[in-house]
């Protein structure tokens, strides 16, 4: 329906109805992101759709794009014991292609002015929380690099009391957990922050040997962050 969508967008633009909302508050751009249609998203942005529009839950196009990942779908299939036959391999390749299109779409949204700092009204989540939940390492790296020279408040912002590091500590290991924790710590995530239950990220790690590596990483991060102010003062 891409041709029809583009034609409709061109007609609606002069009428200032390009961002008309449906009953859940979604604009055509938000619907296209939810429906995983990167090509249509691209066309709507080119036509002038508002990239920072939010739905009734306060979710922007970036929030939705970070939420509707593709890698977890394949991980679930494999975890259920399905053999990696030719058909599944084709499905994996298709998911990878769609994921690349989605990330290209996110880059376009950011390039055209979408804010990575906007929050979901319902949960107070940023794109960082959604990306960590999805286990999307490449997208997480992209968002963190965009924030490289800005405040650490973004990295340590809370959603229902939990920082992205809290969420990362609770991830299953097959969702890039170790790499995500290392990346967050490298970009200033504070492992000493407590959530509403007074838990630090280290308390969110699974019990037993499965969580030992996570706890080790977080302890190292805590020591490093404790020495950082002293190091800075010494340099000054």
Steps between C-alpha positions, in 0.01 A plus 500: 500500500806726488395680179154572639646617831734743326217632283277549805782674687553744214129586499476534879810716541347823358195441719723468808352159569817296455515446877131419550450253785303178533317395819821398684661831416731358234589704196561324165873506577447325835273242337763431235770447764273268701421305184873469425485675163836684467438602138170670588663662805765642269235638261297659780808669645592630155146632463541700823345284775575613856778267622445596865123439507387267781199274548263487798769322705759762419694265273686660212608336175842434656340332804294274278791420267719405796219286643413299191833321454556189293788310661294378801252332263773277362644438847162376624464264204845351556448473876191286439721240336408544135778373271692762306394356164505676163160660558606634839824631350299686238284640780814609688631680192163668452497616864852636466403695189191641670705594804751685283212685332357588840831636624538698177155640571609600853807675362274694265268598787793631704649680199170678439469618860349219709611540863667209679418670832121484474321283757208265483227667710369170637828341612747791481727287281745645251622325187789374712268292720316356202824415320645324805179301545525393137863395544592704193871566542564691177207734557601555863851594387352743248286680759784516753739645243244770418512591868880475528567864592179573689376446854513158666141559609393328177694183579382494861139612448237290675184334377282376786811544713724281284794627297604332176774328701240349735320360195824373347592314819167317487528402131538138392859424399397427140399863449855642486487558874876514569572732206208730587613535862857575393380757249275678752779510760743638241255785430456601862224273635513511881474155664439655843159649410207336681148440366168537682563169681838633617676252269817580309556339156715232663194382693313446173745236374370142499610281794774239482769456239287656225523837670860479624643660186244779515579569865873502421450757221287723721746485790781603266284783370427618854870513589582685176228761557617552859853583387393719206437824700834459682677452168338811359593707807857381478518609135350839577 
